Amino acid sequence: MGRGRVTLKRIENKINRQVTFSKRRSGLLKKAHEISVLCDADVALIVFSTKGKLCEYSTDSSMDRILERYERYSYAEMQLTSTHNESQGSWTLEHAKLKARIELLQKSKRHLMGEDLDSLTLKELQSLEQQLDTALKHVRLRKNQLMFESISTLQKKDKDMQERNNILSKQIKEKEKEAAHHEKEPQIHAIMPSFHLGINNWILERYERYSYAEMQLTSTHNESQGSWTLEHAKLKARIELLQKSKRHLMGEDLDSLTLKELQSLEQQLDTALKHVRLRKNQLMFESISTLQKKDKDMQERNNILSKQIKEKEKEAAHHEKEPQIHAIMPSFHLGINNCDTHQAGGDREVGEIPIQAQPSTIMPPWMVQHMNK
């Protein structure tokens, strides 16, 4: 019977563990030497026992050289990984920047097209209106210029055609005489172009197949890098297209546009300008309504305050009269008492005359002095 499979686990018996370590170590060193000799490979083996004893093997006793080679390889692999990560990060950052730039250009284009105007203030709407008005003037100026140029060109062509017709009318009579002689030649010349056209189409199709196959091979070879490059190129192209459209809406770089494109651009700018002016007027009416409401509230507040001021003035005038009345009354009572004393001293037989209740009238000071005399 053969020996059963040994379960790999830690040997608990210390002696058995040490014996197994010695046997397995010898076998491992033997295998390392064999693979080094048989396969001409650089092998380095390092083993530490449980007690910390070192056991090593290296091809041609060149442990330092192999370790140095290992460190160089590890460092190169680490650099490659870090470079790949940095490249990935730089592409991600560039992609985010391009995305943000595209969003900004799209927002500006929508504003120039007269869309999404609710978020703009009155000053921004006025500035946008001026830009659109200026752009519309430039577009109309360029359109009129192209129309005049086309009219001039057509007039010149008409003149040239008339001269050409005069020349051709003279040549027709001569060609009619030679028509019978040259009947076969046009048939030959009509067949030859179709033959050359077929050859050219075959060559072009073959070239396209080859170009497509080569492009597919290149894209498969550089799939990761190519995807980032393609995305970057797409974003760049989109940014250039948006910038070009924005310049056209701003009334710039109009020389490359045709008459139909200028007419379409004029309609777009006219519509956008109407939308901007409508939104501006709406904001102005809202601000006027708000100011009128504030003015009405302020007027009501002023009326209330004016009433309060009048009441305060009345109260102040009433409080100013009361001290004067209290200052005059003591002098009036003093004069009456002096008059009674004088009558009693002049005629002692006359009894005291009862004093009737006097009305509470105010007497001026000069009357009081006259009564005392």
C-alpha positions as a Python dict, from the first residue, in 0.01 Angstrom:
ca = {
    (1, 'M'): (0, 0, 0),
    (2, 'G'): (116, 352, -73),
    (3, 'R'): (147, 621, 182),
    (4, 'G'): (-156, 848, 218),
    (5, 'R'): (-163, 1221, 153),
    (6, 'V'): (-1, 1430, 425),
    (7, 'T'): (-217, 1711, 561),
    (8, 'L'): (-30, 2040, 562),
    (9, 'K'): (-43, 2182, 910),
    (10, 'R'): (201, 2283, 1181),
    (11, 'I'): (385, 1988, 1340),
    (12, 'E'): (328, 2009, 1711),
    (13, 'N'): (616, 1780, 1811),
    (14, 'K'): (930, 1989, 1831),
    (15, 'I'): (1172, 1711, 1738),
    (16, 'N'): (965, 1595, 1445),
    (17, 'R'): (930, 1954, 1330),
    (18, 'Q'): (1306, 2004, 1337),
    (19, 'V'): (1371, 1677, 1147),
    (20, 'T'): (1111, 1768, 882),
    (21, 'F'): (1264, 2114, 846),
    (22, 'S'): (1610, 1968, 786),
    (23, 'K'): (1484, 1722, 526),
    (24, 'R'): (1266, 1976, 343),
    (25, 'R'): (1544, 2235, 350),
    (26, 'S'): (1786, 1994, 185),
    (27, 'G'): (1529, 1906, -78),
    (28, 'L'): (1452, 2274, -144),
    (29, 'L'): (1820, 2361, -185),
    (30, 'K'): (1862, 2063, -419),
    (31, 'K'): (1565, 2175, -635),
    (32, 'A'): (1699, 2530, -648),
    (33, 'H'): (2040, 2404, -765),
    (34, 'E'): (1879, 2178, -1025),
    (35, 'I'): (1664, 2452, -1180),
    (36, 'S'): (1966, 2682, -1185),
    (37, 'V'): (2182, 2428, -1372),
    (38, 'L'): (1919, 2277, -1600),
    (39, 'C'): (1745, 2600, -1704),
    (40, 'D'): (2039, 2843, -1676),
    (41, 'A'): (1836, 3062, -1442),
    (42, 'D'): (1949, 3300, -1170),
    (43, 'V'): (1809, 3158, -845),
    (44, 'A'): (1830, 3310, -497),
    (45, 'L'): (1682, 3128, -198),
    (46, 'I'): (1660, 3264, 159),
    (47, 'V'): (1521, 3058, 447),
    (48, 'F'): (1507, 3145, 818),
    (49, 'S'): (1445, 2867, 1069),
    (50, 'T'): (1226, 2897, 1376),
    (51, 'K'): (1532, 2983, 1585),
    (52, 'G'): (1636, 3251, 1334),
    (53, 'K'): (1913, 3059, 1164),
    (54, 'L'): (1979, 3169, 806),
    (55, 'C'): (2002, 2926, 519),
    (56, 'E'): (2062, 3065, 170),
    (57, 'Y'): (2148, 2957, -182),
    (58, 'S'): (2230, 3165, -492),
    (59, 'T'): (2350, 3082, -840),
    (60, 'D'): (2729, 3109, -858),
    (61, 'S'): (2721, 3257, -505),
    (62, 'S'): (2600, 3592, -643),
    (63, 'M'): (2330, 3675, -388),
    (64, 'D'): (2407, 4051, -395),
    (65, 'R'): (2387, 4068, -773),
    (66, 'I'): (2053, 3886, -782),
    (67, 'L'): (1908, 4102, -502),
    (68, 'E'): (2022, 4417, -680),
    (69, 'R'): (1859, 4293, -998),
    (70, 'Y'): (1540, 4222, -803),
    (71, 'E'): (1539, 4572, -654),
    (72, 'R'): (1586, 4730, -998),
    (73, 'Y'): (1297, 4525, -1138),
    (74, 'S'): (1070, 4609, -845),
    (75, 'Y'): (1153, 4980, -871),
    (76, 'A'): (1091, 4982, -1248),
    (77, 'E'): (754, 4808, -1201),
    (78, 'M'): (662, 5053, -927),
    (79, 'Q'): (757, 5347, -1149),
    (80, 'L'): (551, 5205, -1432),
    (81, 'T'): (250, 5166, -1204),
    (82, 'S'): (286, 5519, -1066),
    (83, 'T'): (331, 5661, -1417),
    (84, 'H'): (18, 5481, -1529),
    (85, 'N'): (-174, 5618, -1229),
    (86, 'E'): (-44, 5971, -1291),
    (87, 'S'): (-139, 5944, -1657),
    (88, 'Q'): (-485, 5822, -1559),
    (89, 'G'): (-521, 6110, -1311),
    (90, 'S'): (-406, 6370, -1563),
    (91, 'W'): (-654, 6241, -1821),
    (92, 'T'): (-932, 6251, -1562),
    (93, 'L'): (-846, 6609, -1464),
    (94, 'E'): (-827, 6720, -1825),
    (95, 'H'): (-1158, 6549, -1897),
    (96, 'A'): (-1324, 6732, -1604),
    (97, 'K'): (-1184, 7067, -1721),
    (98, 'L'): (-1310, 7013, -2075),
    (99, 'K'): (-1653, 6910, -1944),
    (100, 'A'): (-1679, 7227, -1733),
    (101, 'R'): (-1570, 7439, -2029),
    (102, 'I'): (-1832, 7276, -2251),
    (103, 'E'): (-2105, 7344, -1994),
    (104, 'L'): (-1999, 7710, -1973),
    (105, 'L'): (-2000, 7748, -2352),
    (106, 'Q'): (-2337, 7577, -2381),
    (107, 'K'): (-2483, 7810, -2118),
    (108, 'S'): (-2345, 8115, -2298),
    (109, 'K'): (-2480, 7984, -2630),
    (110, 'R'): (-2827, 7932, -2480),
    (111, 'H'): (-2825, 8290, -2355),
    (112, 'L'): (-2723, 8415, -2698),
    (113, 'M'): (-3004, 8207, -2849),
    (114, 'G'): (-3255, 8375, -2617),
    (115, 'E'): (-3301, 8073, -2389),
    (116, 'D'): (-3274, 8025, -2009),
    (117, 'L'): (-3301, 8399, -1939),
    (118, 'D'): (-3478, 8370, -1601),
    (119, 'S'): (-3150, 8348, -1411),
    (120, 'L'): (-3012, 8676, -1556),
    (121, 'T'): (-3038, 9013, -1387),
    (122, 'L'): (-3152, 9335, -1552),
    (123, 'K'): (-2795, 9456, -1612),
    (124, 'E'): (-2696, 9122, -1764),
    (125, 'L'): (-3001, 9134, -1990),
    (126, 'Q'): (-2912, 9486, -2103),
    (127, 'S'): (-2555, 9377, -2181),
    (128, 'L'): (-2684, 9070, -2367),
    (129, 'E'): (-2927, 9289, -2563),
    (130, 'Q'): (-2643, 9518, -2671),
    (131, 'Q'): (-2432, 9219, -2778),
    (132, 'L'): (-2716, 9069, -2981),
    (133, 'D'): (-2800, 9404, -3137),
    (134, 'T'): (-2438, 9455, -3240),
    (135, 'A'): (-2414, 9098, -3371),
    (136, 'L'): (-2737, 9142, -3569),
    (137, 'K'): (-2601, 9459, -3728),
    (138, 'H'): (-2280, 9280, -3827),
    (139, 'V'): (-2473, 8987, -3970),
    (140, 'R'): (-2700, 9211, -4173),
    (141, 'L'): (-2404, 9413, -4294),
    (142, 'R'): (-2223, 9097, -4403),
    (143, 'K'): (-2541, 8963, -4566),
    (144, 'N'): (-2591, 9284, -4765),
    (145, 'Q'): (-2227, 9275, -4866),
    (146, 'L'): (-2262, 8919, -4991),
    (147, 'M'): (-2580, 9006, -5175),
    (148, 'F'): (-2413, 9299, -5352),
    (149, 'E'): (-2113, 9081, -5435),
    (150, 'S'): (-2337, 8806, -5571),
    (151, 'I'): (-2534, 9057, -5778),
    (152, 'S'): (-2212, 9199, -5917),
    (153, 'T'): (-2081, 8849, -5990),
    (154, 'L'): (-2403, 8751, -6163),
    (155, 'Q'): (-2398, 9064, -6375),
    (156, 'K'): (-2040, 8991, -6472),
    (157, 'K'): (-2128, 8629, -6551),
    (158, 'D'): (-2424, 8743, -6758),
    (159, 'K'): (-2200, 8967, -6962),
    (160, 'D'): (-1946, 8689, -7007),
    (161, 'M'): (-2221, 8446, -7107),
    (162, 'Q'): (-2350, 8684, -7369),
    (163, 'E'): (-2003, 8717, -7517),
    (164, 'R'): (-1960, 8339, -7496),
    (165, 'N'): (-2292, 8284, -7668),
    (166, 'N'): (-2190, 8513, -7949),
    (167, 'I'): (-1870, 8315, -7997),
    (168, 'L'): (-2052, 7981, -7976),
    (169, 'S'): (-2315, 8090, -8225),
    (170, 'K'): (-2036, 8149, -8476),
    (171, 'Q'): (-1879, 7809, -8401),
    (172, 'I'): (-2206, 7616, -8428),
    (173, 'K'): (-2221, 7651, -8802),
    (174, 'E'): (-1867, 7516, -8833),
    (175, 'K'): (-1940, 7227, -8594),
    (176, 'E'): (-2249, 7124, -8786),
    (177, 'K'): (-2036, 7056, -9089),
    (178, 'E'): (-1792, 6839, -8892),
    (179, 'A'): (-2064, 6656, -8687),
    (180, 'A'): (-2109, 6374, -8934),
    (181, 'H'): (-1734, 6309, -8946),
    (182, 'H'): (-1694, 6287, -8569),
    (183, 'E'): (-1998, 6069, -8482),
    (184, 'K'): (-1787, 5766, -8385),
    (185, 'E'): (-1531, 5953, -8175),
    (186, 'P'): (-1777, 6068, -7907),
    (187, 'Q'): (-1890, 5707, -7854),
    (188, 'I'): (-1530, 5599, -7782),
    (189, 'H'): (-1473, 5894, -7548),
    (190, 'A'): (-1800, 5815, -7370),
    (191, 'I'): (-1696, 5454, -7298),
    (192, 'M'): (-1342, 5527, -7176),
    (193, 'P'): (-1438, 5749, -6877),
    (194, 'S'): (-1673, 5482, -6742),
    (195, 'F'): (-1389, 5225, -6763),
    (196, 'H'): (-1146, 5451, -6578),
    (197, 'L'): (-1417, 5534, -6326),
    (198, 'G'): (-1467, 5166, -6248),
    (199, 'I'): (-1094, 5114, -6193),
    (200, 'N'): (-1074, 5419, -5968),
    (201, 'N'): (-1371, 5303, -5759),
    (202, 'W'): (-1213, 4958, -5715),
    (203, 'I'): (-883, 5111, -5601),
    (204, 'L'): (-1061, 5345, -5360),
    (205, 'E'): (-1265, 5062, -5207),
    (206, 'R'): (-951, 4854, -5159),
    (207, 'Y'): (-776, 5151, -4997),
    (208, 'E'): (-1071, 5210, -4764),
    (209, 'R'): (-1076, 4845, -4657),
    (210, 'Y'): (-703, 4856, -4588),
    (211, 'S'): (-731, 5186, -4396),
    (212, 'Y'): (-1022, 5055, -4192),
    (213, 'A'): (-836, 4730, -4108),
    (214, 'E'): (-524, 4923, -4008),
    (215, 'M'): (-729, 5162, -3797),
    (216, 'Q'): (-901, 4870, -3622),
    (217, 'L'): (-563, 4704, -3552),
    (218, 'T'): (-418, 5025, -3406),
    (219, 'S'): (-723, 5091, -3191),
    (220, 'T'): (-717, 4734, -3057),
    (221, 'H'): (-347, 4759, -2972),
    (222, 'N'): (-387, 5085, -2779),
    (223, 'E'): (-737, 5040, -2644),
    (224, 'S'): (-704, 5218, -2309),
    (225, 'Q'): (-487, 5505, -2430),
    (226, 'G'): (-685, 5534, -2749),
    (227, 'S'): (-1017, 5564, -2566),
    (228, 'W'): (-888, 5857, -2362),
    (229, 'T'): (-735, 6016, -2669),
    (230, 'L'): (-1056, 5973, -2866),
    (231, 'E'): (-1265, 6117, -2585),
    (232, 'H'): (-1022, 6407, -2554),
    (233, 'A'): (-1038, 6470, -2928),
    (234, 'K'): (-1417, 6458, -2922),
    (235, 'L'): (-1432, 6709, -2638),
    (236, 'K'): (-1181, 6933, -2813),
    (237, 'A'): (-1382, 6921, -3135),
    (238, 'R'): (-1700, 6995, -2944),
    (239, 'I'): (-1538, 7293, -2774),
    (240, 'E'): (-1413, 7428, -3106),
    (241, 'L'): (-1761, 7389, -3256),
    (242, 'L'): (-1923, 7568, -2962),
    (243, 'Q'): (-1664, 7847, -2976),
    (244, 'K'): (-1721, 7888, -3350),
    (245, 'S'): (-2098, 7901, -3301),
    (246, 'K'): (-2056, 8153, -3019),
    (247, 'R'): (-1835, 8375, -3237),
    (248, 'H'): (-2099, 8366, -3510),
    (249, 'L'): (-2370, 8459, -3259),
    (250, 'M'): (-2147, 8744, -3140),
    (251, 'G'): (-2119, 8872, -3497),
    (252, 'E'): (-1758, 8760, -3548),
    (253, 'D'): (-1586, 8546, -3816),
    (254, 'L'): (-1872, 8587, -4064),
    (255, 'D'): (-1658, 8573, -4378),
    (256, 'S'): (-1679, 8194, -4401),
    (257, 'L'): (-2063, 8187, -4396),
    (258, 'T'): (-2279, 8169, -4704),
    (259, 'L'): (-2581, 8384, -4773),
    (260, 'K'): (-2826, 8118, -4652),
    (261, 'E'): (-2628, 8065, -4334),
    (262, 'L'): (-2625, 8440, -4272),
    (263, 'Q'): (-3001, 8458, -4323),
    (264, 'S'): (-3054, 8172, -4076),
    (265, 'L'): (-2819, 8339, -3827),
    (266, 'E'): (-3003, 8668, -3870),
    (267, 'Q'): (-3334, 8500, -3788),
    (268, 'Q'): (-3183, 8333, -3481),
    (269, 'L'): (-3037, 8660, -3353),
    (270, 'D'): (-3361, 8846, -3422),
    (271, 'T'): (-3559, 8587, -3226),
    (272, 'A'): (-3306, 8586, -2943),
    (273, 'L'): (-3311, 8967, -2928),
    (274, 'K'): (-3692, 8964, -2904),
    (275, 'H'): (-3676, 8714, -2618),
    (276, 'V'): (-3412, 8917, -2435),
    (277, 'R'): (-3608, 9240, -2473),
    (278, 'L'): (-3927, 9067, -2361),
    (279, 'R'): (-3753, 8935, -2049),
    (280, 'K'): (-3593, 9276, -1985),
    (281, 'N'): (-3928, 9454, -2011),
    (282, 'Q'): (-4082, 9197, -1782),
    (283, 'L'): (-3812, 9258, -1520),
    (284, 'M'): (-3853, 9636, -1559),
    (285, 'F'): (-4231, 9614, -1512),
    (286, 'E'): (-4181, 9396, -1206),
    (287, 'S'): (-3931, 9643, -1060),
    (288, 'I'): (-4165, 9937, -1137),
    (289, 'S'): (-4456, 9757, -972),
    (290, 'T'): (-4242, 9683, -667),
    (291, 'L'): (-4129, 10047, -644),
    (292, 'Q'): (-4486, 10173, -679),
    (293, 'K'): (-4597, 9942, -401),
    (294, 'K'): (-4311, 10064, -183),
    (295, 'D'): (-4401, 10426, -265),
    (296, 'K'): (-4763, 10365, -164),
    (297, 'D'): (-4655, 10204, 162),
    (298, 'M'): (-4418, 10494, 233),
    (299, 'Q'): (-4694, 10747, 164),
    (300, 'E'): (-4930, 10573, 404),
    (301, 'R'): (-4653, 10562, 661),
    (302, 'N'): (-4585, 10935, 614),
    (303, 'N'): (-4955, 11015, 662),
    (304, 'I'): (-4960, 10821, 987),
    (305, 'L'): (-4643, 10995, 1105),
    (306, 'S'): (-4780, 11342, 1013),
    (307, 'K'): (-5096, 11272, 1217),
    (308, 'Q'): (-4884, 11164, 1511),
    (309, 'I'): (-4675, 11484, 1481),
    (310, 'K'): (-4989, 11705, 1486),
    (311, 'E'): (-5118, 11530, 1796),
    (312, 'K'): (-4779, 11577, 1963),
    (313, 'E'): (-4783, 11951, 1878),
    (314, 'K'): (-5131, 11991, 2027),
    (315, 'E'): (-5024, 11818, 2346),
    (316, 'A'): (-4712, 12034, 2367),
    (317, 'A'): (-4915, 12358, 2323),
    (318, 'H'): (-5162, 12249, 2595),
    (319, 'H'): (-4877, 12175, 2835),
    (320, 'E'): (-4722, 12521, 2766),
    (321, 'K'): (-5048, 12707, 2863),
    (322, 'E'): (-5099, 12531, 3198),
    (323, 'P'): (-4786, 12685, 3370),
    (324, 'Q'): (-4899, 13037, 3268),
    (325, 'I'): (-5246, 12986, 3426),
    (326, 'H'): (-5091, 12859, 3749),
    (327, 'A'): (-4853, 13162, 3757),
    (328, 'I'): (-5137, 13423, 3719),
    (329, 'M'): (-5386, 13282, 3974),
    (330, 'P'): (-5174, 13347, 4294),
    (331, 'S'): (-5133, 13718, 4205),
    (332, 'F'): (-5512, 13753, 4157),
    (333, 'H'): (-5593, 13608, 4499),
    (334, 'L'): (-5324, 13828, 4660),
    (335, 'G'): (-5492, 14146, 4524),
    (336, 'I'): (-5834, 14052, 4662),
    (337, 'N'): (-5692, 13995, 5012),
    (338, 'N'): (-5523, 14338, 5020),
    (339, 'C'): (-5848, 14507, 4924),
    (340, 'D'): (-6037, 14349, 5218),
    (341, 'T'): (-5769, 14456, 5467),
    (342, 'H'): (-5786, 14821, 5352),
    (343, 'Q'): (-6166, 14839, 5395),
    (344, 'A'): (-6144, 14695, 5748),
    (345, 'G'): (-5887, 14957, 5858),
    (346, 'G'): (-6085, 15254, 5721),
    (347, 'D'): (-6417, 15183, 5886),
    (348, 'R'): (-6388, 14958, 6188),
    (349, 'E'): (-6764, 14987, 6271),
    (350, 'V'): (-6862, 14835, 5947),
    (351, 'G'): (-6884, 14466, 5985),
    (352, 'E'): (-6706, 14231, 5765),
    (353, 'I'): (-6874, 14205, 5434),
    (354, 'P'): (-6913, 13857, 5322),
    (355, 'I'): (-6715, 13787, 5015),
    (356, 'Q'): (-6916, 13646, 4737),
    (357, 'A'): (-6777, 13380, 4523),
    (358, 'Q'): (-6586, 13546, 4242),
    (359, 'P'): (-6576, 13400, 3904),
    (360, 'S'): (-6244, 13250, 3813),
    (361, 'T'): (-6139, 13525, 3572),
    (362, 'I'): (-5786, 13621, 3486),
    (363, 'M'): (-5687, 13987, 3567),
    (364, 'P'): (-5387, 14156, 3416),
    (365, 'P'): (-5108, 14270, 3654),
    (366, 'W'): (-5173, 14647, 3609),
    (367, 'M'): (-5533, 14610, 3742),
    (368, 'V'): (-5401, 14429, 4048),
    (369, 'Q'): (-5156, 14716, 4119),
    (370, 'H'): (-5434, 14979, 4081),
    (371, 'M'): (-5657, 14796, 4328),
    (372, 'N'): (-5372, 14785, 4582),
    (373, 'K'): (-5336, 15167, 4564),
}
